Amino acid sequence: MKLPIYRKLDEPFKLMGLEPFELGVVAGVFVLSVQLLGATQYGLLLSLGGSSGLYLALIVLRLKFEPHCFRKWLRFSNLPDELHRKTFFS
């Protein structure tokens, strides 16, 4: 049984509810969409809406699934084929 202090130390570092890598992905999507849609009339508004939608989707996925499920899935998908992995993703 872990004491509450150790449970808090085991938690990953989060900014605004996301890990820094996930927040960087949201920021990267925003920058790329501004570069692609910046010349249009509502490009900035579309970029802001798309990146905020991605942010909210990541927050919902983080609440719905267990912690680190994406890292576990990536590690599992990189297993050699000799282990005969079966996923519903492929």
Accessible surface in RSA format (square Angstrom, percent):
REM  Atomic radii and reference values for relative SASA: ProtOr
REM  Chains: A
REM  Algorithm: Lee & Richards
REM  Probe-radius: 1.40
REM  Slices: 20
REM RES _ NUM      All-atoms   Total-Side   Main-Chain    Non-polar    All polar
REM                ABS   REL    ABS   REL    ABS   REL    ABS   REL    ABS   REL
RES MET A   1   234.38 121.4 145.77  96.5  88.61 211.0 124.47 105.8 109.90 145.6
RES LYS A   2   113.59  55.4 104.19  63.9   9.39  22.4  74.66  67.2  38.92  41.5
RES LEU A   3   107.77  60.0 106.89  76.5   0.87   2.2 107.16  75.3   0.61   1.6
RES PRO A   4    81.71  59.6  80.51  73.4   1.20   4.4  81.25  67.1   0.46   2.9
RES ILE A   5   104.05  59.2 100.05  74.5   4.01   9.7 102.24  73.6   1.82   4.9
RES TYR A   6   118.30  55.2 117.99  67.1   0.31   0.8  70.12  52.7  48.18  59.4
RES ARG A   7   129.35  54.3 125.35  63.9   4.01   9.5  54.69  74.7  74.66  45.2
RES LYS A   8   147.88  72.1 134.61  82.6  13.27  31.6  77.49  69.7  70.39  75.0
RES LEU A   9   128.05  71.3 101.11  72.3  26.94  67.7 103.53  72.7  24.52  66.0
RES ASP A  10    90.63  63.5  61.67  61.4  28.96  68.5  31.04  73.0  59.60  59.4
RES GLU A  11   114.52  65.7  96.26  72.8  18.25  43.5  29.75  57.5  84.77  69.2
RES PRO A  12    44.40  32.4  25.93  23.6  18.47  67.1  36.41  30.1   7.99  49.7
RES PHE A  13   136.14  68.1 120.61  74.7  15.53  40.4 127.99  77.6   8.14  23.3
RES LYS A  14    93.00  45.4  71.54  43.9  21.47  51.1  26.64  24.0  66.36  70.7
RES LEU A  15    81.82  45.6  80.42  57.5   1.40   3.5  81.82  57.5   0.00   0.0
RES MET A  16   132.63  68.7 103.62  68.6  29.01  69.1  81.04  68.9  51.59  68.4
RES GLY A  17    32.75  40.4   0.00   N/A  32.75  40.4  24.36  66.8   8.39  18.8
RES LEU A  18     0.39   0.2   0.39   0.3   0.00   0.0   0.39   0.3   0.00   0.0
RES GLU A  19    11.93   6.9  11.93   9.0   0.00   0.0   3.29   6.4   8.64   7.1
RES PRO A  20    66.38  48.4  57.23  52.2   9.15  33.3  58.57  48.4   7.81  48.5
RES PHE A  21   157.57  78.8 146.49  90.7  11.09  28.9 154.38  93.6   3.20   9.2
RES GLU A  22    30.97  17.8  30.13  22.8   0.84   2.0  15.16  29.3  15.81  12.9
RES LEU A  23    36.66  20.4  35.80  25.6   0.86   2.2  35.98  25.3   0.68   1.8
RES GLY A  24    41.58  51.3   0.00   N/A  41.58  51.3  32.06  88.0   9.51  21.3
RES VAL A  25    65.37  43.0  57.74  52.3   7.63  18.4  64.09  55.7   1.27   3.5
RES VAL A  26    15.27  10.1  15.27  13.8   0.00   0.0  15.27  13.3   0.00   0.0
RES ALA A  27    53.94  49.6  48.18  74.3   5.76  13.1  53.68  75.6   0.26   0.7
RES GLY A  28    31.07  38.3   0.00   N/A  31.07  38.3  30.40  83.4   0.67   1.5
RES VAL A  29    60.94  40.1  57.73  52.3   3.21   7.7  59.62  51.8   1.32   3.6
RES PHE A  30    59.32  29.7  59.32  36.7   0.00   0.0  59.32  36.0   0.00   0.0
RES VAL A  31    83.20  54.8  81.70  74.0   1.51   3.6  83.10  72.2   0.11   0.3
RES LEU A  32   116.95  65.1 116.95  83.7   0.00   0.0 116.95  82.1   0.00   0.0
RES SER A  33    23.63  20.0  20.91  27.9   2.72   6.3  22.62  48.2   1.01   1.4
RES VAL A  34    40.07  26.4  38.51  34.9   1.57   3.8  38.51  33.5   1.57   4.2
RES GLN A  35   136.79  76.5 108.70  79.4  28.09  66.9  30.17  64.2 106.62  80.9
RES LEU A  36   145.50  81.0 119.42  85.4  26.08  65.6 121.33  85.2  24.17  65.0
RES LEU A  37    63.11  35.1  63.11  45.2   0.00   0.0  63.11  44.3   0.00   0.0
RES GLY A  38    45.32  55.9   0.00   N/A  45.32  55.9  19.49  53.5  25.83  57.8
RES ALA A  39   108.67  99.9  64.62  99.7  44.05 100.2  75.98 107.0  32.69  86.6
RES THR A  40    73.48  52.3  58.15  59.0  15.33  36.5  64.39  86.5   9.09  13.7
RES GLN A  41   156.29  87.4 115.13  84.1  41.16  98.0  48.56 103.4 107.73  81.7
RES TYR A  42   132.52  61.9 128.52  73.1   4.00  10.4  93.42  70.2  39.10  48.2
RES GLY A  43     0.59   0.7   0.00   N/A   0.59   0.7   0.17   0.5   0.43   1.0
RES LEU A  44   114.90  64.0 111.21  79.6   3.69   9.3 111.39  78.2   3.51   9.4
RES LEU A  45   117.56  65.5 111.00  79.4   6.56  16.5 113.09  79.4   4.47  12.0
RES LEU A  46   108.31  60.3  98.62  70.6   9.69  24.3 100.77  70.8   7.54  20.3
RES SER A  47     1.74   1.5   0.00   0.0   1.74   4.0   1.45   3.1   0.29   0.4
RES LEU A  48    99.85  55.6  99.85  71.4   0.00   0.0  99.85  70.1   0.00   0.0
RES GLY A  49    41.56  51.2   0.00   N/A  41.56  51.2  32.30  88.6   9.26  20.7
RES GLY A  50    46.09  56.8   0.00   N/A  46.09  56.8  37.00 101.5   9.09  20.4
RES SER A  51     8.78   7.4   7.37   9.8   1.41   3.3   2.77   5.9   6.02   8.4
RES SER A  52    50.65  42.8  46.14  61.6   4.52  10.4  36.37  77.4  14.29  20.0
RES GLY A  53    36.89  45.5   0.00   N/A  36.89  45.5  31.17  85.5   5.72  12.8
RES LEU A  54    56.08  31.2  50.56  36.2   5.51  13.9  54.08  38.0   1.99   5.4
RES TYR A  55    53.20  24.8  53.20  30.3   0.00   0.0  38.01  28.6  15.18  18.7
RES LEU A  56   108.84  60.6 108.56  77.7   0.28   0.7 108.73  76.4   0.11   0.3
RES ALA A  57    47.88  44.0  39.34  60.7   8.53  19.4  46.94  66.1   0.94   2.5
RES LEU A  58    31.17  17.4  29.12  20.8   2.05   5.1  29.12  20.5   2.05   5.5
RES ILE A  59    39.40  22.4  39.32  29.3   0.08   0.2  39.32  28.3   0.08   0.2
RES VAL A  60    89.08  58.6  88.38  80.0   0.70   1.7  88.75  77.1   0.34   0.9
RES LEU A  61    61.05  34.0  60.86  43.5   0.19   0.5  60.86  42.7   0.19   0.5
RES ARG A  62    49.68  20.9  34.69  17.7  14.99  35.7  26.34  36.0  23.34  14.1
RES LEU A  63   147.80  82.3 116.76  83.5  31.04  78.0 119.75  84.1  28.06  75.5
RES LYS A  64   155.84  76.0 121.63  74.6  34.21  81.5  72.98  65.7  82.87  88.3
RES PHE A  65    97.62  48.8  87.97  54.5   9.65  25.1  91.56  55.5   6.06  17.3
RES GLU A  66    98.81  56.7  82.75  62.6  16.06  38.2  38.95  75.3  59.86  48.9
RES PRO A  67    89.04  64.9  83.78  76.4   5.26  19.1  87.45  72.2   1.58   9.8
RES HIS A  68    67.44  36.9  54.58  37.9  12.86  32.9  44.75  46.1  22.68  26.4
RES CYS A  69    28.77  21.8  23.11  25.8   5.66  13.3  17.32  43.9  11.45  12.3
RES PHE A  70    89.46  44.8  89.37  55.4   0.09   0.2  89.46  54.2   0.00   0.0
RES ARG A  71   130.49  54.8 125.54  64.0   4.95  11.8  54.21  74.1  76.27  46.2
RES LYS A  72    94.27  46.0  90.21  55.3   4.06   9.7  57.56  51.8  36.72  39.1
RES TRP A  73    96.05  38.5  91.58  44.3   4.47  10.5  95.17  50.7   0.88   1.4
RES LEU A  74    99.62  55.5  99.62  71.3   0.00   0.0  99.62  70.0   0.00   0.0
RES ARG A  75   161.99  68.0 154.55  78.8   7.44  17.7  75.19 102.8  86.80  52.6
RES PHE A  76    76.68  38.4  72.49  44.9   4.20  10.9  75.99  46.1   0.70   2.0
RES SER A  77    32.05  27.1  22.56  30.1   9.50  21.9  17.61  37.5  14.45  20.2
RES ASN A  78   119.48  82.4  90.73  87.7  28.75  69.2  28.91  69.6  90.56  87.5
RES LEU A  79    63.02  35.1  56.85  40.7   6.17  15.5  57.60  40.5   5.41  14.6
RES PRO A  80    72.50  52.8  60.75  55.4  11.75  42.7  72.49  59.8   0.01   0.1
RES ASP A  81   107.40  75.2  95.76  95.3  11.64  27.5  35.54  83.6  71.86  71.7
RES GLU A  82   135.67  77.9 118.14  89.4  17.52  41.7  69.26 134.0  66.40  54.2
RES LEU A  83   111.65  62.2  88.29  63.2  23.36  58.7  91.21  64.1  20.44  55.0
RES HIS A  84   146.83  80.2 128.98  89.7  17.85  45.7  92.06  94.9  54.77  63.7
RES ARG A  85    82.97  34.8  56.44  28.8  26.53  63.2  15.33  21.0  67.64  41.0
RES LYS A  86   185.09  90.3 157.73  96.8  27.36  65.1 105.51  95.0  79.58  84.8
RES THR A  87    38.21  27.2  11.92  12.1  26.29  62.6  15.48  20.8  22.73  34.4
RES PHE A  88   177.29  88.7 143.89  89.1  33.40  86.9 152.40  92.4  24.89  71.2
RES PHE A  89   122.45  61.3  86.11  53.3  36.34  94.6  89.98  54.6  32.46  92.9
RES SER A  90   130.84 110.6  66.53  88.8  64.31 148.2  80.54 171.5  50.31  70.5
END  Absolute sums over single chains surface
CHAIN  1 A     7770.5       6469.3       1301.2       5596.9       2173.7
END  Absolute sums over all chains
TOTAL          7770.5       6469.3       1301.2       5596.9       2173.7
